[in-house]
Amino acid sequence: MFDSILVPTDGSPGSERAFEVAATLARTHDAAVHVLSVVDEHGPTDDWDYDGDSPAEAFVESQADHVDTDGLSITAAVREGVVHDAVLDYGDANDIDLIVMGTHGRTGVRRFLLGSVTEKVVRLADVPVLSVRADAEPGPVSFDDILLPTDGSSGAEAAIEPAGALANTTDATVHLVSVVDTRSLGIDVGSSVIIDELESVATDAVENASDRLSELGVETVETAITHGVPYRAILNAIEETDADLVVIGTHGRTGIDRYLLGSVAEKLVRTSPVPVMTVRASDAGDES
């Protein structure tokens, strides 16, 4: 499923962590890696200190001491323009299957260029986007436990196949979780009935996702229903399952919570201690 992986870089620690993850995935999926530097027409690049080579080539060379790239197909490219547009355009032109990007993981702080750019790419990319925090521990990367949140929506269902593809490659356990969002129910006499209905929906969601994963060949699937604020409950599930990766669907729109996982996915990209792969539903752009 992942034959061609794109890593945009601005030379930040987030880019370095993203390249480590991309190299690991490229090796397990026999994929080609594209490293893209974008000269931002609206921003300074004075902090890029390269001699001779293009920024992308110099970045790849700078990672050689701690990232094993032997045998990998790596293409270095440079484009000029609005950064997120250039990333998306390059992905379309080169049949990219997965974008791996760094993010600083802090809300409201634009210390690194790829912080805001990552969020835009997450919303707009037609292919999965794997976001990696800049402060992630450097070194070997493994995906042995994958957390897959689901609410039964088409946005959530879009994440099942990529999660299954990753799990099959690494023999990972997929942990399915559905969160019953009880924030607005209050404590009136009807709340218990509503909670029962929401729990029924959540149960159907994890059962349907589990069946689909089995069809895809995933051997080990664990399921759970939990309650609370969705993104916080998912963060708790990351810790409880010792997850290495979260794969989550998103409708790809800002300010429209038609699907629960839309806003939750963006919060997870900013706050998750482990990488987050976001996957847009194929019909997201056609919905109103």
Secondary structure by P-SEA (a helix, b strand, c coil): cccbbbbbbcccaaaaaaaaaaaaaaaaacbbbbbbbbccccccccccccccccaaaaaaaaacccccccccccccccccccaaaaaaaaaaaccccbbbbcccccccccccccaaaaaaaaaccccbbbbbbcccccccccccbbbbbbcccaaaaaaaaaaaaaaaaabbbbbbbbbbcccccccccaaaaaaaaaaaaaaaaaaaaaaaaaaacccbbbbbcccccaaaaaaaaaaaacccbbbbbbcccccccccccaaaaaaaaaccccbbbbbccccccccc
